Amino acid sequence: MFLAKDFIETAEGLIFAVVEQGMEEGKVLCFLRYVLEPSGWKKVSTDAANQLLQQLYPDYLHYSRVLDAHLHAVPAERIVQHHQPKHRLQQIMQASRHDIARDGVYAASLPGAGAAAVERDLFRLCELFGQYGLDLAQTGVTGSILVGVQNPDSDIDLVCYNRDIFHQCRAITRELIGQGDLHDLNGYDWQQSYLRRSCDLSFDDYVWHERRKGNKAVINGRKFDLNFIDDSASVGSVIYQKCGTVTLQCRVSDDIHAFDYPAEFKIDHEGIGSIVSFTATYTGQAVSGEMVEVSGVLEQSEQGVKRIVVGSSREAHGEYIKVIQCLG
């Protein structure tokens, strides 16, 4: 099973991030993230990824009828390695425990830099979560660490595959911050996070929304994020067509899937049933009862069901969800 946040690798030296559960037309829907060069793996931007595939591997460019979107896709038979977050985290945890048993010291206290330092911080973080009873078998690590290309400045991207465990992880994070074992992001951290997101919110609005989500913190000076993937969800096959852009204000009526991928917010609106976000910036953005302003692409299914999509393109320029009336 291919899940969002997995990575897949091809024989040409390309690593793609999976963006949709399951397959479409025998292909895994994804987006190119890393290219193997003589000096090693290089992360590529959205534009560079599209240009490279257009020039060298046009067969990996794909139009999805289900999503009504252009992205990348790799036939299952072209995949030479399937990088799975759960497996990678277990590998790191076992290796770190082995080092502790051998050397008699905690991995987090060992000197070092580069890739090993990131893994030591990850081990310590998971050790703290484990001490609070978190089931680490239902968690994984994605991003650069998943494929072993992290650098000394890399963040940690944890993935939880169970809804209750994800919310437990958020609660433990808040408690650990209160005890001083973890820390809130500082001003510089928030600035860097905001610049990476390149979103259509002001800096102050971005930070206000993010602070209350409880899915970011810092360990040993390194930022980490908590993500949720529902690995029990059925693969959707509803086909949507784009109907143009829309900006409106509405009330959120149901936020149970606010942290899913994609995030979904049911809304009280006469003709539109929900807001769906494919960009992490707006995951968990609002809670039930709050009024939001949303700007995105209106889509309609073959059955006539309408939704607003935020993140119809990878950068989601001009698209946003902003709380305009909160609960308190």
RAUR-V308395 format. One record per backbone hydrogen bond with DSSP energy under -0.5 kcal/mol. NH is the residue of the N-H (numbers start at 1). CO is the residue of the C=O. E is the energy in kcal/mol with one decimal. If there is no record, write none. Layout:
nh=NH co=CO e=E
nh=NH co=CO e=E
This chain:
nh=5 co=18 e=-1.9
nh=6 co=3 e=-2.1
nh=7 co=83 e=-2.2
nh=8 co=16 e=-2.5
nh=9 co=81 e=-2.5
nh=10 co=14 e=-2.3
nh=11 co=78 e=-0.7
nh=13 co=10 e=-1.7
nh=14 co=10 e=-0.6
nh=15 co=34 e=-2.6
nh=16 co=8 e=-2.9
nh=17 co=31 e=-3.0
nh=18 co=6 e=-2.9
nh=18 co=16 e=-0.5
nh=19 co=29 e=-2.1
nh=20 co=29 e=-0.9
nh=22 co=2 e=-2.5
nh=24 co=27 e=-2.8
nh=27 co=24 e=-1.5
nh=28 co=74 e=-2.7
nh=29 co=27 e=-0.6
nh=30 co=72 e=-3.0
nh=31 co=17 e=-1.6
nh=33 co=15 e=-2.8
nh=34 co=15 e=-2.1
nh=35 co=42 e=-2.5
nh=36 co=13 e=-2.9
nh=37 co=35 e=-0.6
nh=37 co=40 e=-2.7
nh=40 co=37 e=-2.1
nh=42 co=35 e=-2.6
nh=44 co=33 e=-2.5
nh=49 co=45 e=-2.5
nh=50 co=46 e=-2.3
nh=51 co=47 e=-2.5
nh=52 co=48 e=-2.5
nh=53 co=49 e=-2.2
nh=54 co=50 e=-2.3
nh=55 co=51 e=-2.1
nh=56 co=52 e=-2.8
nh=57 co=52 e=-0.7
nh=57 co=53 e=-0.8
nh=60 co=57 e=-2.2
nh=61 co=58 e=-1.5
nh=62 co=71 e=-2.7
nh=64 co=62 e=-0.6
nh=64 co=69 e=-3.1
nh=65 co=63 e=-0.6
nh=68 co=64 e=-1.5
nh=69 co=64 e=-1.3
nh=71 co=62 e=-2.8
nh=71 co=69 e=-0.5
nh=72 co=30 e=-1.9
nh=73 co=60 e=-2.4
nh=74 co=28 e=-1.9
nh=76 co=26 e=-1.9
nh=78 co=75 e=-2.1
nh=79 co=76 e=-1.4
nh=80 co=9 e=-2.8
nh=81 co=9 e=-1.4
nh=83 co=7 e=-2.6
nh=83 co=81 e=-0.7
nh=84 co=82 e=-0.6
nh=88 co=84 e=-2.2
nh=89 co=85 e=-2.3
nh=90 co=86 e=-2.2
nh=91 co=87 e=-2.1
nh=92 co=88 e=-2.2
nh=93 co=89 e=-2.7
nh=94 co=90 e=-2.4
nh=95 co=91 e=-2.1
nh=96 co=92 e=-2.5
nh=97 co=93 e=-2.3
nh=98 co=94 e=-2.0
nh=99 co=95 e=-2.0
nh=100 co=96 e=-2.2
nh=101 co=97 e=-2.6
nh=102 co=98 e=-2.2
nh=103 co=99 e=-2.9
nh=104 co=100 e=-3.0
nh=109 co=106 e=-1.5
nh=110 co=107 e=-1.5
nh=116 co=113 e=-0.7
nh=118 co=114 e=-1.4
nh=119 co=115 e=-1.9
nh=120 co=116 e=-2.0
nh=121 co=117 e=-2.0
nh=122 co=118 e=-2.2
nh=123 co=119 e=-2.5
nh=124 co=120 e=-2.4
nh=125 co=121 e=-2.3
nh=126 co=122 e=-2.5
nh=127 co=123 e=-2.3
nh=128 co=124 e=-2.2
nh=129 co=125 e=-2.2
nh=130 co=126 e=-2.7
nh=131 co=127 e=-1.7
nh=132 co=128 e=-0.8
nh=132 co=129 e=-1.0
nh=133 co=130 e=-1.8
nh=134 co=129 e=-2.0
nh=136 co=134 e=-1.2
nh=138 co=135 e=-1.8
nh=139 co=136 e=-1.6
nh=140 co=159 e=-2.3
nh=141 co=85 e=-1.3
nh=142 co=157 e=-2.9
nh=145 co=142 e=-0.6
nh=146 co=143 e=-0.8
nh=147 co=143 e=-0.7
nh=147 co=144 e=-0.6
nh=148 co=145 e=-1.1
nh=149 co=144 e=-2.4
nh=154 co=151 e=-2.3
nh=156 co=223 e=-2.1
nh=157 co=142 e=-0.6
nh=158 co=156 e=-0.7
nh=158 co=225 e=-2.5
nh=159 co=140 e=-2.7
nh=160 co=227 e=-2.8
nh=161 co=138 e=-2.8
nh=166 co=162 e=-2.4
nh=167 co=163 e=-2.1
nh=168 co=164 e=-2.2
nh=169 co=165 e=-2.5
nh=170 co=166 e=-1.9
nh=171 co=167 e=-2.1
nh=172 co=168 e=-2.7
nh=173 co=169 e=-2.2
nh=174 co=170 e=-2.0
nh=175 co=171 e=-2.0
nh=176 co=172 e=-2.9
nh=177 co=173 e=-2.0
nh=178 co=174 e=-2.0
nh=179 co=175 e=-1.5
nh=180 co=176 e=-0.7
nh=180 co=177 e=-0.8
nh=181 co=176 e=-1.6
nh=182 co=176 e=-1.5
nh=183 co=218 e=-2.2
nh=190 co=186 e=-2.3
nh=191 co=187 e=-2.1
nh=192 co=188 e=-2.5
nh=193 co=189 e=-2.5
nh=194 co=190 e=-2.6
nh=195 co=191 e=-2.4
nh=196 co=192 e=-2.1
nh=197 co=193 e=-1.8
nh=198 co=194 e=-1.8
nh=199 co=194 e=-0.5
nh=200 co=319 e=-0.6
nh=206 co=202 e=-2.6
nh=207 co=203 e=-2.5
nh=208 co=204 e=-2.3
nh=209 co=205 e=-2.2
nh=210 co=206 e=-2.3
nh=211 co=207 e=-2.8
nh=212 co=208 e=-0.9
nh=213 co=210 e=-1.5
nh=214 co=210 e=-0.6
nh=214 co=211 e=-0.6
nh=217 co=224 e=-1.6
nh=218 co=183 e=-2.4
nh=219 co=222 e=-2.8
nh=222 co=219 e=-2.1
nh=224 co=217 e=-2.7
nh=225 co=156 e=-2.6
nh=226 co=215 e=-2.3
nh=227 co=158 e=-1.9
nh=228 co=259 e=-0.5
nh=229 co=160 e=-2.6
nh=231 co=161 e=-0.6
nh=231 co=229 e=-1.2
nh=233 co=230 e=-1.4
nh=240 co=66 e=-1.5
nh=241 co=300 e=-2.1
nh=243 co=298 e=-3.6
nh=246 co=296 e=-2.5
nh=248 co=294 e=-2.2
nh=250 co=292 e=-2.2
nh=251 co=268 e=-0.7
nh=252 co=290 e=-2.9
nh=253 co=266 e=-2.7
nh=254 co=266 e=-1.3
nh=258 co=255 e=-2.2
nh=260 co=257 e=-1.2
nh=262 co=277 e=-0.6
nh=263 co=277 e=-2.0
nh=264 co=257 e=-2.2
nh=265 co=275 e=-2.8
nh=266 co=254 e=-2.0
nh=267 co=273 e=-2.0
nh=268 co=251 e=-2.6
nh=269 co=267 e=-1.1
nh=273 co=306 e=-2.1
nh=274 co=306 e=-0.7
nh=275 co=265 e=-2.6
nh=276 co=308 e=-3.1
nh=277 co=263 e=-2.5
nh=278 co=310 e=-2.4
nh=279 co=310 e=-0.7
nh=282 co=279 e=-1.6
nh=283 co=280 e=-1.4
nh=284 co=258 e=-2.9
nh=285 co=282 e=-1.4
nh=289 co=252 e=-3.5
nh=290 co=287 e=-2.0
nh=291 co=325 e=-1.9
nh=292 co=250 e=-3.1
nh=293 co=322 e=-3.1
nh=294 co=248 e=-2.8
nh=295 co=320 e=-2.5
nh=296 co=246 e=-2.4
nh=297 co=309 e=-2.6
nh=298 co=244 e=-2.9
nh=298 co=296 e=-0.5
nh=299 co=307 e=-3.1
nh=300 co=241 e=-2.2
nh=301 co=305 e=-2.6
nh=302 co=239 e=-1.0
nh=304 co=301 e=-1.9
nh=307 co=299 e=-2.2
nh=308 co=274 e=-2.2
nh=309 co=297 e=-3.0
nh=309 co=307 e=-0.5
nh=310 co=276 e=-3.0
nh=310 co=308 e=-0.5
nh=311 co=309 e=-0.6
nh=319 co=316 e=-1.9
nh=320 co=295 e=-1.8
nh=322 co=293 e=-2.6
nh=324 co=291 e=-2.6
nh=325 co=291 e=-1.6
